[in-house]
């Protein structure tokens, strides 16, 4: 049976995880295979396959609850598997069950106290809970062990969550010194630099992100509008106009885009274009006016 992938394309072949998941189920229900199932390695592989299935389901809000069911089943088989515990922590965090997520992170930390990936996820969860002091302590310990790009990126997330944008920007600079093509660091630095008014950095980071071509829909819209704001502050009005027009094509009913275009046209003295945008805004107001 064909199955639709996240990209919308039809996938005619099953993944390795799905194949193993199906064969392991068949094995379980076959009496002749019970002895094989008893082997720890087979059980661990089955649990891992369940975990991968849960990870795939967790990416879609519609199947996230099902992901929690599958990850719980996996943990019944392999309760001390750190990969599975972290997966459950992330799934429950996405579901807004932060206390359960925190318990999972604590359990994983007891089993693997020096796992930097785990520390990063834990710090971000603590930021969601607005427990900034604890998040900062986790990030500090991670950098204390090794001041690599990954651990410094944890700190950027924490400082941004604390609205300490100056330090977040400085920490993002350090990440990009180590990994100049780290797209997450470029994105975070652009957000921080916008708050500190360092528009050249915002422009550079957004150019990098847009040139990658990886962003889509709302994320693409956000980055284009952010670059438009940078261009406006830097008085690069042609670039700002081009960006806002591109944003309007993505989301034509976003009133703010047309307001910003009207503002730029007025600043640059383009009365004809300003008149067009004024009429467009009036059309919006007439269309969305409350019924009398």
N, C-alpha and C positions, 0 to 999 in steps of 0.2 A: 504493500500500500504506500502510495506516495505521501510525503509529509511536507508541510510548508515550513520553510526556514524563517528566521527573523527578518531576512531581507525581502521576503515576499516571493522568492523563487521556489520552485518545486524541487525538493530533494528526493531523488529516487533511491538512494542507498542509505542504509542506517549507519550511524556512527559506531565506532568500536565499542564505546560504552553501552550503547543500546543493544548491540549484538550480544555482548557479554551478559547484560541484564536479562535478556530473554532466555539465553542458554542456561544461565544460573538458576532461573526460576524453574525451567524444565527439569534441570538436574535435581532440584530440591524435592519436586513432587514425584520423582522416580525412585522407587524403593531400592533399586539396584545401585543408586548413586549416593545413598545416605552415608556410606563410609567415606566417600570422597568429600562430601559436604562437611564432615566432621574435621577435616584438616584445617588448621588455623589459616593457612595461606589462602585457601579457597574462600573461606568466610571473609577474610580481609579484602580480597579482590571484589567479592560481591558487595561488601559495604562501600568500597570505593566507587563501584559502578553506580550504586544508589546515590552516593554523594554527588557524582558528576551529573546525574539526572536532575537532582535537586538544584544544583548550581544553574543548569540551563533553564529550569522552570522559574527560578528566582528572578531572572532578568525581565520577566513579563509580569506586571502587576496582577494580571488575571489568573496566573497559575502560581502565585507566590505562596498561597495557603497550602497548595498541594506540595510545593517544595518543602515546606515545614514538615508535612506528613512523612515524606520520603527521607528527609535528613534524620528525623527521629527514629525511623526504622533502621537506618544505617547505624546510628549510635547504639541501638539495642544490640546489634551484632558486634560492634567495635567501639565500646564506650570511651576508650582512652586514645582514640585516633585524633590527633591535634587538627589535622586538616578538616575533619568532619565537625569538630567542635567550633572551629573558626567559621566554617560555612554556616552553622546554625546561628552563631552570633551575628553574622552579617544578614541572614534572612530575617531573624527576629528584629534586628535594628530597622530593616526596610519596612517591616510590618508595624513599626512604632512600639514594639514591646521591649523597651529599653532596659528594664530591670532584668528580664530574662537574657537579653543580649549581654548585659554586664556580667551576669553569673557565668555565662559561657566563656567570656574573655578571661575571667578570673581562673576558671578551671583550666583553660588552655595555657595560661601563664604559669600555673603550678607545674604543668607537665613539661613545658618548654619555655623556661624563663628568659632565654636569650634570643628568642625569635623576633627579629626586627619587623617583619611583615605583620606579625601579630600585634606588636606594640603600636604600629601605625594605625591599624584598624581600631585598636582599643582607644587610642588618643582621639580619633575622629568621633567615635561613639560618645566619649566623655564631653567633647565639644557640643554635640547635639543635645546633651543633657545640661549644657551650660555649667559644667563642673570644670572650670578652666584651670584651677590650681592643680587638680589631679592630672588633667591632660598635659599641663606644662611639665609636671614631674615625670610623666611617662616619656615625653619628648626629650627632656634633659638627660634621662638615663640612657635613652637610645643613642643620642649624640655622644654621651660620655663613653659608651662602649666603642663606637666607631662613627666618626664625623663624615660619613659618606653622603651621597646625594639623597638616597632614600630616607635616611634618618633626618636630614635637614628639611626634607619636604614635609615630614611629619610636623616639624616645628612651624613651618609656614602655615599649615592648616590651623594649628592651635592659635598662633598669633593673629591670624585673620579672624578666627572665631571670637577672639578677645577684642577685636576691633583695634588692635595695636598695629596699624597699617604701616607705620614707618619701619618697625622692626621686621614685619612680615616681608616687606619689600627688600630689605637688606638681606634677610635670610634667603629669599628667592634668588637674589643676585649670586649668593654663594653656591646655590644649587646649580645655577646656569654656568658658573665658572667650571664646575665639575662635569656637568652634562649639558653642553650648549643646545642640544636638540631635544631637551626634555619638555614635551608639550604641556604637561601638567604644570610645570614650574612657570612657563611662559604665561599660561592662563591665570595662575594665581598672582603672578607679579603684575600683570595688566590690571587686575582688580584692585590690588593694593596701590599701585602707582596712580590710578585714577583718583583714589581717595587723597593721596598726597599731592596731587597736581603735577606729577611728573609725566607730562603728556607725550614727550618724545619716546619714553619707555613704553607707554600704552600703545602708541602707534607701531613701534618696532615689534612688540609682542603680538599684536593683532595681525600685522602683516605676516609674521611667521606662521601663526595658526591658520590663517586663511589660505596661505600658499600650500599648506599641507593638504587641504581639500578633504579633511576627515570630518568636519563639522556639518551637521544637518539640522534642518527645521529650526526649532526654537534656539538651539545652541548657536547655529549659524547666524540667526537673526540677532541674537545678543551681541556676538562678536562684531558683526557689521555695524550695528548701532554704536557700539563702544568705539570703534575706529572712527566713525563719523563724528562723535563727540570730540575725539582727540584732534581730528583734522580741523574741526571748528575752532577749538581753543588755540590751535597753532596757526589759525587764519589761512588754512589750506582749503578754501571754500569749494573749489572744484571737486576735490576728493570727497569732501563732506556731502556735497550734493549727489555725487555718483553713489556713495554708500547708502544714503537715505532712499534714493530711488530703487536701489537693489533690495533694501529692506522692505519697501512698499510692495515690491513684486512678491516677496515671500508671504507677507501678511498685509494685504491691501486695506483691511479695515482697521488697522492700528492708527488711531487718530494722532497720537504723539509724533509719529514720523512726519505727517503732513504739517503739523504745527512747526516742527523743526525746519522743514524745508521752507515754509513761509518766512520764518525768522531769518534764515540765511539769504533768501531772495531780497528781503527788505534791507539787510545789511549791505548787500552788494549792489543795491540799486536796480535790480532786475524787476521792474514794475510789471511787465507782461507775465512773467512766471509767477510773481507774487499774486497777481489777479487770478490766475488759474488755480493756485493752491487755496486762495480765499474762497473761491466758488466751490471747490471740492469739499472744504470744511463745512461750508453752508449746506451742501448736499448731505453730509454726514449728520449734521444737526437736525435737518428736516426729516431724514429717514428714521433716526432713532429717537425723535421727540415723542414724549408720552402721548397716547391717544386721548383726544378730548371727549 
